[in-house]
Amino acid sequence: MEVGFSLGSNHGDLVANMRDAKRRILDSPNVVFVAQSPLYETEPVGVAPEHAHLKFMNAVLVVDSAQSPEALLGRLHQIESDMGRRRVGDRNAPRPIDVDILYAGAEYIDSGGLIVPHPRWAQRRFVVQPLADVRPDLVLPGAGKTVKEILAELEGEAVREFTRDW
């Protein structure tokens, strides 16, 4: 099944964090690389005022996996933890890496803390822009529009392509 991940970093060496997370995801059992977006430098969204100056690096990674979304979520949490992410009260606190499952094929999941497609994906340019780079014609369950159509309607935070080489 094709699975799309959103990756973000705003603490430490952002590019190195993104490369490391991608490598760890691709080193996971039964995971095969399909596509990746460029890295984007983005403005923080929903962060505490004391962290508003920290830019984010964001990207989308698409894989093919025989693992269930639930098993992938467990692996992602392990990767985040191994890379130094500490889950604290402020869910938008600075972190070396944040990885979310955006979609898992045509599945809709809402159980055990996992919601797929990600519930806020279409509201966030830092997710929609890189997703549009790799899957512009994709229609996620419940969206009713393609990713590129959603991008065309989005207003809000700025995203700037940083590099394609990561």
C-alpha positions as CSV (number, residue, x, y, z in Angstrom):
1,M,0.0,0.0,0.0
2,E,1.2,3.5,-0.7
3,V,1.8,5.6,2.4
4,G,2.5,9.3,2.5
5,F,4.4,10.9,5.4
6,S,4.8,14.5,6.4
7,L,8.2,15.3,8.0
8,G,9.1,18.4,9.9
9,S,12.0,19.7,11.9
10,N,12.7,23.0,13.8
11,H,15.4,22.1,16.3
12,G,19.1,21.4,15.6
13,D,20.5,20.8,12.1
14,L,17.2,20.8,10.2
15,V,18.5,19.3,6.9
16,A,20.5,16.6,8.7
17,N,17.4,15.8,10.8
18,M,15.3,15.4,7.7
19,R,17.9,13.2,6.0
20,D,18.3,11.0,9.1
21,A,14.5,10.6,9.5
22,K,14.1,9.6,5.8
23,R,17.0,7.1,6.1
24,R,15.5,5.5,9.2
25,I,12.0,5.3,7.6
26,L,13.5,3.7,4.5
27,D,15.5,1.3,6.6
28,S,12.3,0.0,8.2
29,P,11.2,-3.5,7.3
30,N,8.9,-3.8,4.3
31,V,9.2,-0.1,3.3
32,V,10.2,0.8,-0.3
33,F,11.0,4.4,-1.5
34,V,8.5,5.8,-4.0
35,A,8.9,9.6,-4.1
36,Q,10.0,12.6,-2.1
37,S,9.2,16.3,-2.3
38,P,11.8,19.0,-2.1
39,L,12.6,20.3,1.4
40,Y,10.7,23.5,2.2
41,E,11.6,26.2,4.7
42,T,8.3,27.3,6.3
43,E,7.0,29.6,8.9
44,P,5.9,28.1,12.2
45,V,2.2,27.5,12.7
46,G,0.5,27.1,16.1
47,V,3.6,27.5,18.1
48,A,4.1,29.3,21.4
49,P,5.3,32.9,21.0
50,E,8.7,32.1,22.4
51,H,9.2,29.7,19.5
52,A,7.8,31.8,16.7
53,H,11.2,32.7,15.4
54,L,12.2,29.1,14.7
55,K,11.7,28.2,11.0
56,F,10.7,24.7,10.0
57,M,12.0,22.4,7.4
58,N,9.1,20.3,5.9
59,A,8.8,17.6,3.2
60,V,6.7,14.7,2.1
61,L,8.0,11.2,1.7
62,V,6.0,8.5,-0.1
63,V,6.7,4.8,0.3
64,D,5.2,1.5,-0.5
65,S,4.8,-0.7,2.6
66,A,3.3,-4.0,3.5
67,Q,3.1,-2.9,7.2
68,S,-0.2,-1.7,8.6
69,P,-0.6,2.0,9.3
70,E,-0.7,1.1,13.1
71,A,2.7,-0.7,12.8
72,L,4.1,2.2,10.8
73,L,2.9,4.7,13.5
74,G,4.7,2.6,16.2
75,R,7.9,2.7,14.1
76,L,7.6,6.5,13.5
77,H,7.2,7.1,17.2
78,Q,10.4,5.1,17.8
79,I,12.3,7.0,15.2
80,E,11.1,10.3,16.7
81,S,12.2,9.2,20.2
82,D,15.5,7.9,19.0
83,M,16.2,11.2,17.3
84,G,15.6,13.1,20.5
85,R,11.9,14.1,20.3
86,R,10.4,14.4,23.8
87,R,6.6,14.5,23.9
88,V,5.8,17.3,26.4
89,G,2.6,19.2,27.3
90,D,3.2,21.6,24.3
91,R,2.6,19.4,21.3
92,N,4.1,22.1,19.0
93,A,7.3,22.5,21.1
94,P,10.5,22.6,19.1
95,R,11.6,19.1,18.1
96,P,14.3,17.5,16.0
97,I,11.8,15.6,14.0
98,D,8.0,15.2,13.6
99,V,6.6,12.5,11.3
100,D,2.9,12.1,10.6
101,I,1.1,9.6,8.4
102,L,-0.8,11.7,5.8
103,Y,-2.5,8.9,4.0
104,A,-2.4,5.1,3.7
105,G,-3.8,4.1,0.3
106,A,-7.5,4.8,0.3
107,E,-8.0,3.9,3.9
108,Y,-9.8,5.9,6.5
109,I,-8.7,5.1,10.1
110,D,-9.8,6.6,13.4
111,S,-8.7,4.4,16.2
112,G,-6.1,4.1,18.9
113,G,-4.8,7.6,18.5
114,L,-4.3,7.2,14.7
115,I,-6.4,9.3,12.3
116,V,-5.7,8.8,8.6
117,P,-5.9,10.8,6.5
118,H,-4.3,13.3,8.9
119,P,-7.1,15.5,10.1
120,R,-5.5,18.9,9.4
121,W,-3.4,18.1,6.3
122,A,-5.6,20.2,3.9
123,Q,-5.3,23.3,6.1
124,R,-1.5,23.4,6.1
125,R,0.4,24.8,3.2
126,F,3.6,23.3,4.6
127,V,2.0,19.9,4.0
128,V,-0.1,20.5,0.9
129,Q,2.7,22.1,-1.1
130,P,5.2,19.3,-0.8
131,L,2.3,16.7,-1.2
132,A,1.3,18.5,-4.4
133,D,4.9,18.1,-5.7
134,V,4.7,14.3,-5.5
135,R,0.9,13.5,-5.8
136,P,-0.9,16.5,-7.4
137,D,-3.8,14.5,-8.7
138,L,-4.3,12.4,-5.5
139,V,-7.8,12.7,-3.9
140,L,-7.5,11.7,-0.2
141,P,-10.5,10.0,1.4
142,G,-13.1,12.7,2.4
143,A,-11.3,15.5,0.5
144,G,-13.5,15.6,-2.6
145,K,-10.7,17.5,-4.4
146,T,-7.2,16.8,-5.7
147,V,-4.2,17.9,-3.7
148,K,-3.4,20.6,-6.4
149,E,-7.0,21.9,-6.2
150,I,-6.7,22.2,-2.4
151,L,-3.3,24.0,-2.8
152,A,-4.8,26.5,-5.2
153,E,-7.4,27.5,-2.7
154,L,-5.1,27.7,0.3
155,E,-4.1,31.0,1.9
156,G,-1.7,31.5,4.8
157,E,1.8,30.8,5.7
158,A,4.7,31.1,3.3
159,V,6.7,28.1,2.1
160,R,10.0,28.4,0.3
161,E,11.7,25.6,-1.6
162,F,15.0,25.0,0.2
163,T,16.6,22.1,-1.7
164,R,15.7,19.1,-3.8
165,D,18.8,17.2,-2.6
166,W,18.1,15.5,0.7
